[in-house]
Amino acid sequence: MLNATYEPINVCTVRRAAVLLLKERAELIEDRDGAYLHSGAAEMPRPEVIRLTRYAPVPRETRTRRITRRAIFARDGWRCQYCDSRSDLTVDHVIPRAKGGGSTWDNVVACCAPCNRRKGDMLPHVAGMVPRNAPRAPHPDVFIHVAAPRTPAIWEPWLRIVAKRGDRAAAQALADAPAQALPAAA
């Protein structure tokens, strides 16, 4: 889904897109060639990309966004932040919860299970395990790729708008995601 400014803002279901089109709150930008939605009285092309007709303010503050495993993994490039492994990923609290660390974007990183066990509930400097990248809130565009890890080719021109703004993290997270970690494309 694109905002009125053609900026990608969300991924929605085909049903939601159809409802927005029927209520004239969105316009069809791209459809799936040869695919139609049918009702008793009408048919319409199956929407792939829609644009809202009115601008919708989008909150850009990611610190308030819900923390999920997939968002953490995407932010960290689907790699352990201690050894760079891509397998058996878990979530590690840099400052352990037992030592007062919370579940915040600034305190959680992707971590393989062996590193997580080795670090245990020790502080990073005590364990000698400092994350390769300082944990931080992800760029808002990462959430588009978390919602739809395998983006259809028809979306690519619209997602390039994100890359042109200078954000490479979302595109890199998509490229780095291991195939077994992603659901099959619909």
Secondary structure, DSSP 4 states (H G I P E B T S, - for coil): -B-TTS-B-----HHHHHHHHHTTSEEEEEEEEEEEEE-SS-EEEEEEEEEESS-------GGGSPP-HHHHHHHTTTS-TTT---SSEEEEESS-GGGT--SSTTTEEEEEHHHHHHHTT--HHHHT---SS---PPPTTHHHHHH-SS--GGGHHHHHHHHHTT--HHHHHHHHS-GGGSPPP-
